């Protein structure tokens, strides 16, 4: 694995741990449980995926820039058809869901 990615992953883990440790709400909830006479063991599991983007996936076929944070991943064209990103298509293929790219009947 790329050394830079390892460093970034470690930083993400540290940020998550700090966020949990610094949370007044979490501390209050744990305090209430302890006051009720219980020991608290908190184990969280997170699955974080990384996928290296290809240069060709960074821009869409129509020449517009790739999605910006906060924008919807899929767009609807003028005919009401959903335009999927390459990532959407890969995800659906991984789930063995085929996409009929023909025009809708009717």
FENGIVEN-V340460 format. One line per field, one symbol per residue. ss: DSSP state (~ for helix, > for strand, _ for the rest). phi: phi as a letter, one per 20 degrees, with the letter a starting at -180 (. if undefined). burial: 1 if it has 9 or more other C-alpha atoms within 8 Angstrom, else 0. A space follows every 10 residues. Layout:
ss: ???
phi: ???
burial: ???
This chain:
ss: __~~~~~~~~ ~~~~~~~~~~ ~__~~~~~~~ ~~~~~_____ __________ ____~~~_>_ ____>_____ ____>>____ _>>__~~~~~ ~~~~______ ______
phi: .gfffgffff ffffffffff feffffgfff gffffended cdcddcdcdc cffegfefce genfffgegn effdddefen eedefffgff ffffemdede effffp
burial: 0000010000 0000000000 0000011001 0011000000 0000000000 0000001111 0000000000 0001010000 0001100110 0110000000 000000
